[in-house]
Amino acid sequence: MDDRRLETIIGRLLQTGVLAAAATVVAGGVLYLAQSHSGRVDYGTFALGGTGLRTLSGIVRSAGRLQSLGLIQFGLLLLIATPVARVALAVVGFALERDRLYTVVSLVVLVILAFSLIHAT
């Protein structure tokens, strides 16, 4: 694998990830508007969302049931996962090219990303 091919694959990954995330969020938004177009909004009090949308499994379950808020959250997760997948693909690509320096640097970045996502509050 050469640099040009790796750049092309990474570019396609980023395009696909962003487009998939945008399509998912738009679908969830349209579904949300269709389901709650006549609901009255009360801006005087803040109501925290359901606990089902605070975990990865809850978001995936909700999106799988085609619930609007779950689809929106899932689209945002796709958007967050896109650059992480890009770094993971860079690790594999650089390893295949046998470029040790960039493989190690990319691995360090991937570990930092994974650590920050796992330990986010």
C-alpha positions as CSV (number, residue, x, y, z in Angstrom):
1,M,0.0,0.0,0.0
2,D,1.4,3.4,-0.9
3,D,0.7,6.9,0.5
4,R,-1.6,8.0,-2.2
5,R,-3.9,4.9,-1.9
6,L,-3.9,5.2,1.9
7,E,-5.0,8.9,1.6
8,T,-7.7,8.0,-0.9
9,I,-9.1,5.3,1.4
10,I,-9.0,7.6,4.5
11,G,-10.7,10.3,2.5
12,R,-13.5,8.0,1.5
13,L,-13.8,6.8,5.1
14,L,-14.2,10.4,6.3
15,Q,-16.7,11.2,3.5
16,T,-18.8,8.1,4.2
17,G,-18.8,8.6,7.9
18,V,-19.9,12.2,7.8
19,L,-22.5,11.6,5.2
20,A,-23.9,8.6,7.1
21,A,-23.9,10.6,10.3
22,A,-25.7,13.5,8.6
23,A,-28.3,11.3,7.0
24,T,-29.0,9.6,10.3
25,V,-29.4,12.9,12.2
26,V,-31.6,14.3,9.4
27,A,-33.8,11.1,9.4
28,G,-34.1,11.3,13.2
29,G,-34.9,15.0,13.0
30,V,-37.6,14.5,10.4
31,L,-39.1,11.6,12.4
32,Y,-39.0,13.8,15.6
33,L,-40.8,16.6,13.8
34,A,-43.4,14.2,12.4
35,Q,-44.0,12.6,15.8
36,S,-44.1,15.7,18.0
37,H,-45.1,18.6,15.7
38,S,-48.0,19.6,17.8
39,G,-46.3,19.3,21.2
40,R,-46.2,22.4,23.4
41,V,-42.7,23.5,24.5
42,D,-42.2,24.7,28.1
43,Y,-39.0,26.7,28.3
44,G,-39.6,27.6,32.0
45,T,-38.3,24.2,33.3
46,F,-35.6,21.9,32.2
47,A,-36.4,18.2,31.9
48,L,-33.5,15.8,31.6
49,G,-33.9,13.3,28.8
50,G,-34.5,9.6,29.5
51,T,-31.8,7.4,30.9
52,G,-31.9,5.2,27.8
53,L,-30.1,7.7,25.7
54,R,-27.1,8.1,28.0
55,T,-25.4,4.8,27.3
56,L,-24.1,3.3,24.1
57,S,-26.4,0.2,24.3
58,G,-29.4,2.4,25.1
59,I,-28.7,4.6,22.0
60,V,-28.2,1.6,19.7
61,R,-31.4,0.0,21.1
62,S,-33.4,3.2,20.6
63,A,-32.1,3.8,17.1
64,G,-32.8,0.1,16.2
65,R,-36.4,0.7,17.2
66,L,-36.4,3.8,14.9
67,Q,-37.1,6.2,17.8
68,S,-36.3,9.7,16.7
69,L,-34.1,10.8,19.6
70,G,-32.2,7.5,19.4
71,L,-31.5,8.1,15.7
72,I,-30.3,11.6,16.4
73,Q,-28.0,10.4,19.1
74,F,-26.8,7.5,17.0
75,G,-25.9,10.0,14.2
76,L,-23.9,12.0,16.6
77,L,-22.1,8.9,17.7
78,L,-21.3,8.1,14.1
79,L,-19.9,11.6,13.7
80,I,-17.7,11.2,16.7
81,A,-16.6,7.7,15.6
82,T,-15.5,8.9,12.1
83,P,-12.2,10.5,13.1
84,V,-11.5,7.7,15.5
85,A,-11.9,5.2,12.7
86,R,-9.6,7.4,10.5
87,V,-6.8,7.1,13.1
88,A,-7.4,3.4,13.4
89,L,-7.2,3.0,9.6
90,A,-4.0,5.1,9.6
91,V,-2.4,2.7,12.1
92,V,-3.2,-0.2,9.9
93,G,-2.1,1.6,6.7
94,F,1.2,2.8,8.2
95,A,1.8,-0.7,9.6
96,L,1.3,-2.2,6.2
97,E,3.7,0.4,4.7
98,R,6.2,-0.6,7.5
99,D,6.5,3.0,8.6
100,R,7.3,2.4,12.3
101,L,7.4,6.1,13.3
102,Y,4.0,7.0,12.0
103,T,2.5,3.7,13.2
104,V,3.7,4.4,16.7
105,V,2.5,8.1,16.6
106,S,-0.9,7.0,15.3
107,L,-1.2,4.3,18.0
108,V,-0.4,6.9,20.6
109,V,-3.1,9.2,19.2
110,L,-5.6,6.3,19.1
111,V,-4.9,5.3,22.7
112,I,-5.4,9.0,23.8
113,L,-8.7,9.1,21.8
114,A,-9.9,5.8,23.3
115,F,-8.9,6.8,26.8
116,S,-10.7,10.2,26.6
117,L,-13.9,8.6,25.1
118,I,-14.0,5.9,27.7
119,H,-13.3,8.2,30.7
120,A,-15.5,11.1,29.5
121,T,-18.0,12.4,32.1
